[in-house]
Amino acid sequence: MTPAAPPSFELLPGAEDSPVILHVPHSAREIPPSVRSDIMLDDVALERELDHITDAHTAEIAEAAAQLARVTPWQFVNRLSRLVVDPERFPDEREEMLTAGMGAVYTRTTHGAPLRPEHTDPEPLLAGYFRPYARAMTEAVRDRLAATGRAIVVDVHSYPAEPLPYELHGTGPRPPVCIGTDAFHTPDALTKLAREAFAGCGETGLDSPFGGAYVPLEFHGREPRVGALMVEIRRDTYMTEPGGPAGPGLSRLATALATLVDGAGAHPPASSL
């Protein structure tokens, strides 16, 4: 019997009156065999690459935060590695990471080695994984808008203590917690809530080494009732790098994330912040 394909993503329900979606796009290491066959790394090199590129334990942080929050947020979790597709990249020439071979479908590793053949046709992976993910995330945001009149997407990411060669903006500050913002979808009040929530986890910075915040394209720059914020956590604050086990810092970060969830959920709609 052919084993069932792993799910590409999962929407974990929260409270019906919660506008918050914790989005966890890069926490998984799973790669379907049909996708693995096109990757040019041997098993040892692939495991090493997964150690570097995976935002390890971020799904655990989000799950723990959801359990701690007074009003349970929704969780949208990618169950496949970003080496399958990266759901947060633009799927076209707008994506600046194309210069590093790391658009929606990666052709290069974190250290610049070939991952897929240079002229790989991305369309099968976009059709099979990227677009279904985008549609489901769009529907999740639309559902929160219908239920609560607003939606707040909080991206949960991590990054290494030392920059990797693929980073286009790796020379800037690397604080314990980086808050990524969007000029349209991240009001100052939401940024302030995040800074206050993570104050006990060390210094927080803005948009360095990674900036921006994820909003489905249907709403991006158009729908002010959709708020968005990215939380980037430096990995040495909660785990052994690269790809090692989580440590005691995880619970502290989950508590801080739950505080942000509660504050954002209780705040007025994004359009009035």
N, C-alpha and C positions, 0 to 999 in steps of 0.2 A: 504493500500500500504506500502510495506517495504521501510523505508527511505534509500536513497543512502548512501553507505559507504563513509566516508570522504576521500579525496585524501591523499595518503601517503606522497607525496612530490610534489614540484612545482619548475620548472625552469622558472625564470622570465627573459625574454630576455634583453640584454643590447645592446650596440653599436657593430656592426659587427667587428669593428677594435679594440675592447677591449679584452685583454688577461685575464682580471681579473674576477674570480668567487668568489663572497662573499658566503661562505658556512655557513649556519645557521642550525645546526643539533639538537639543544636542546631547542628551544624556545617555543615549543607547549605543551599544556596540554591535548589534545584530545586523548582519548582511545576508540577504537571501542568496542561496547557491547560484541562482541564475545571474545575479549581479556580481557575485564574487568571481565568476569565471572570466569576466572582462577586466579584472583588476590585475595589474602587472607586478604585484609584490608577492614574494613567497610568504608562507604562513608566519614566520618569525618577524619579517619586516612589517607585515600587516598588523600584527599585534602591537608592535612598537608604535606604528602610526596611530592606531586607535588610542593608545595611551596618551599621545600628544594632542589629538584632535577632539577627543570626547570630553564633554563637560561632566566629568564623573560625579556621581552622587547628587546631581542637581534635582533629579526626580525625587530622591529621598528627602531633600530639603523641602521641596514643594509639598510633598505628601505630609511631612511632619507639620509644616506651617498650616496646611489645611485643617489638620486635626486640632491644632491649638487655637485657631481663629474662633472668635465668638460667633461669627456668621460664616459658614463654610463656603469658601470660594469654589468655583469650577476649575478643573484642571484639564488642559489640552496637552497631551504628552506624545512626543514622537517616539515610537517604539523601534525605529530603525536608525542605524548610524547615519550621520550626515554624509558619510562616504557613498551612500546610495543617492540621495539628493539632499541639498541644503535648502530647507523650506523657507529660509529667511533671505535668500538671495533673490535679486531680480533675475528673471529667466531670459534676459536679453542684454543688449549692449549697454544699457544703463548701469549695469553692475560693475563697479570699479574693481572688484576682486577678480574679474576676468584676466587682468594683467598678471595675476599670480597663478593663473590656471585653476582658480577656485570660485567659479561662478556657481550657478545652481547645480551643475554637474561638474565635479572636480576632475581635472586631468593631471594635477600636480599634488604632491604631498606637502606637508608643513615645511619640509626642508628643500623643496624644489625638485624632488626626484619625480620621474614619470609615474603616474598612478594609473592612467588609462592612455591608450594611444592618442596622440595629439589631436587628430581629426575625428575623434569619436563623435558620432551623431547623438546629441543629447535627447532627441525627441522621444525615443522609447521610454526613457526614465522620467522625462517630464510628464508624458502622458500617463504612465503607470503609477507614478508616486507623487510628483510635485503638484500637479493640478488637482488630483483628488484631495490632497492635504489642504491646499489653498481653499478649495470649495468648502470643505468641512469646517475649517477655521472661520471662514466668512459666515457660514451658517451659525456657528456658535456665538459670534459677535452679534449677528442679527437677532438671535434668540434672546440675548441679554438686553438688547435695546427694546425689544417688544415687551419683555417681562418687567423691566425696571426703568425704562426711559433713558438708559445710559449703559455704557460698557467700559471697563477699564482693563486693558491687557497689560499684565506684568510679566515680562520676559525674565526667565531665571537662567542665567549663564554662569560660566566660570572661565578663568584664564590663568595661564601659568605665571609664576613669579618672575621668570626671565623670558624676554621676548623670543618668539620663534621666527625663523627667517621669512615666513609667508606674511607676517604682519606688515601692513602698509604704513601704519602709524605707531610703530612700536617704540619710538624714542621718547615718548611723553611719560608723564607720571603713571605709576602702577600702584595705586592705593589699595588697601585691603578690600574696599568696596567701591566700585565705579558705578555711577548712576548715568545711564544713557538716556538721552532726551530727544524729542522731536519738536521742532519749532511750532508746529500746528497742534499736536496732540498731547503735549506735556505742559500743562499750565504750571506756573511757579509754585502754586500751593501743593501740587502733587510732588514736585521735586523736594519741597520743604518737608513734607510728610516722610519721604524716603530717607532724607538726611537724618531726621529725628529718630526714625525707627532703627536705623543702623548705627546710631551714635556710639553704642556700646561695643561695636565690633571693630573699632579702629577708625582711622581717617576715611572719609568718603570723598570721592572726587567726581567730576563731571566729564563725561564723554572722552575719557582717556584711560586706557589705551583704545577703548572701543566706544563708539558713539551711536546715537540713533535709538529708535524704538520701533518694534514691529507693529504694523497695522495692516490688515488685509487691504489689497489695492482698491477694492470697491469703496472703501471708506477713507482711504488715505488722502489727506488734504481737502476732504469734502465734508465730513461729518463731525462737527465739533462735539457731539455727545459721546464720541469714542475717545477716551483718554488712553495714553500708553506710556510705559516707562520700562527701561531695561535695568535689571540688577545684575551686574557682573561682579563675581566674587573671586578674589585672588586665591588660587588653589592651596597655597601653603598655609592658609589660615584655617583649613578644615580637613586636609587630607595629605597623604604622602605622595609627592610627585615623582615621576609621572605615572598615573594610572593605579596608584596604590590605594590602601584602605582609607576610609574616613576616620577622623579622630573626634575629640570632644568638641571642637569648634562647630561641628555640624548642628548640634542642638541649639547653640547660641544664635547661629544664623537663622535657623528655622523659627526661633522665637521672635527675632527681629522682623523676619518676613511676615509672620502672622500679625505683628503690630502694624506693619504697612498695610496689609490686607484689611484689617479692621478700620484703620484710619481712612483709607481710600473708599471703602464701602460705605462709611458713614458720612462722607463729604458730599456736598451738593454736586449736581451734574457737571461734567467737565466744561460745558459751555459757559457756566457761570462762575468758574474759578478765577 
